[in-house]
Amino acid sequence: MRNRQATRLLFELSKPGRRAARVPACDVPTGELGDLLPDAALADEPPPLPELGEPDIIRHFVNLSTLNMSVDTHFYPLGSCTMKYNPKRNERLASLPGLADVHPYQDPTTMQGLLALLFELQEMLAEIGGLDAVSLHPAAGAHGELTALLIAAAYFRDRAEPRTKVLIPDSAHGTNPASAAMAGFKAITVGSTSEGFVDLDDLNSKLGDDVAVLMITNPSTLGLFEPQIETICRRVHEVGGLVYLDGANMNAILGVTRPGDFGADMMHFNPHKTFSTPHGGGGPGAGPIAVRQQLEPYLPVPVLVRRDGRFVLEEDRPKSIGRVRSFFGNTGVLVRAYCYLRTLGPDGLRRVAENAVLNANYLLARVKHFLPVPHGDRCMHEFVASAQRLKQEKGITAMDIAKRLLDYGFHAPTVYFPLVVKEAVMIEPTETESKETLDAFVEALFRITEQSAESLHAAPHAAPINRPDEVRAARRPTLHWQPSDQSGEH
Ligand SMILES: *Cc1c(COP(=O)(O)O)cnc(C)c1O
């Protein structure tokens, strides 16, 4: 109902005559565009664009689109990133005009439907996290980390506690120490035991009244649930610190346990990992955070609240850390997450976690016979195998395996992360893959380990490009294409 109302109001606003009455005119010069621009900005002749018919253009772009892999075309066992199936109906719902065509400068009274949806999403995330208050602003998981650490800094500043350190286990994602540094803290590494858990002795030796936050990923990037998590959180609280949970691996524990219940004070979600919503190639994403009551006053503005049955964006929050994002976060991604959560409900979410863990353990049980898994016989939603022995015995590296999998029609797993495993191959199947797909993947992986190092070094053999210099490709990308430029340099 509310959505429909918002759409109707939008429509009313956009009627000719109506708009002029409501929006004050501004001083934009009028006239021919060519007369308004300085001469130096004008070209003498039209740009040399190719003259092409529609079929030629469609073929060009459709063919380009088939050169890449995606969750829609291939199995994508990318550990740590949770590349889930994205239900197509979420895409349709997110493009409803009352949600997608809302203008950021529109008055909140004209977008009550969208705000109601976002408010409900805040409440669902608070419940899933076992925490009290949520901000949907951060644009990605890493941005959520930074936002929460700025909140922690403001909280301790208020209490006149000069805490300068953030403790981070050595299996953490690189964004954790980066966020700590950006928020003005000193990042201190905590070691792991040989089983891959937080080393409690090392933690104890680093805890003190100068520690602001422990950032912990649980389940960890090794796909392990920290058995001592309650003890760890208690120790941090005993010295007056806060516990931050990196929620990137929530897929494994949805509806089974809650970070707030095992001791976390703040956390981020990655809707683009845990609650479906497409991502890849760097975006888009979102990074909502959830915090305990005592941290709520510091949440970024505007804060979405319900007052007298209406949804309002509150700006007047004296203790707020301020704005972290223009407007109200990446709402398109948030709407998809909302649709995903409403579709599955509490029982469905728990089944997601159970099936994700089951699929990962099935792969682990088969893969460990030919690719050792150093940490544990059981895993959560992902596990980390090691190609170290293959490298020593046959010269086959984790990179060779990843590249050769492309020839078999599988996206490469994450490799060389986490850093605590040598020649790491990090595999996460997600919950929606069939046993047939998992078996085909194991088969391909096994065949690759039987091949010669020489042939593997040249893999992939069937991909349009082979082994680009990834650093150069990221730093000096070639963003134009010319018909003569087919040398394969990218
Ligand atoms: C993906 C990930 C992040 C960063 O999240 P983004 O949304 O990519 O910014 C942080 N920690 C872990 C463990 C992750 O897997």
PDBQT file of the ligand as one rigid body, heavy atoms in Angstrom, charges set to zero:
ROOT
HETATM    1  C1  LIG A 501      34.362  -9.493   1.689  1.00  0.00    +0.000 C 
HETATM    2  C2  LIG A 501      34.960  -9.364   3.016  1.00  0.00    +0.000 A 
HETATM    3  C3  LIG A 501      35.160  -8.104   3.606  1.00  0.00    +0.000 A 
HETATM    4  C4  LIG A 501      34.930  -6.799   2.877  1.00  0.00    +0.000 C 
HETATM    5  O1  LIG A 501      33.619  -6.638   2.435  1.00  0.00    +0.000 OA
HETATM    6  P1  LIG A 501      33.291  -5.755   1.160  1.00  0.00    +0.000 P 
HETATM    7  O2  LIG A 501      31.809  -5.736   1.109  1.00  0.00    +0.000 OA
HETATM    8  O3  LIG A 501      33.929  -6.432  -0.016  1.00  0.00    +0.000 OA
HETATM    9  O4  LIG A 501      33.876  -4.387   1.387  1.00  0.00    +0.000 OA
HETATM   10  C5  LIG A 501      35.654  -8.064   4.896  1.00  0.00    +0.000 A 
HETATM   11  N1  LIG A 501      35.953  -9.187   5.568  1.00  0.00    +0.000 NA
HETATM   12  C6  LIG A 501      35.789 -10.418   5.023  1.00  0.00    +0.000 A 
HETATM   13  C7  LIG A 501      36.133 -11.634   5.835  1.00  0.00    +0.000 C 
HETATM   14  C8  LIG A 501      35.298 -10.549   3.721  1.00  0.00    +0.000 A 
HETATM   15  O5  LIG A 501      35.152 -11.764   3.182  1.00  0.00    +0.000 OA
ENDROOT
TORSDOF 0
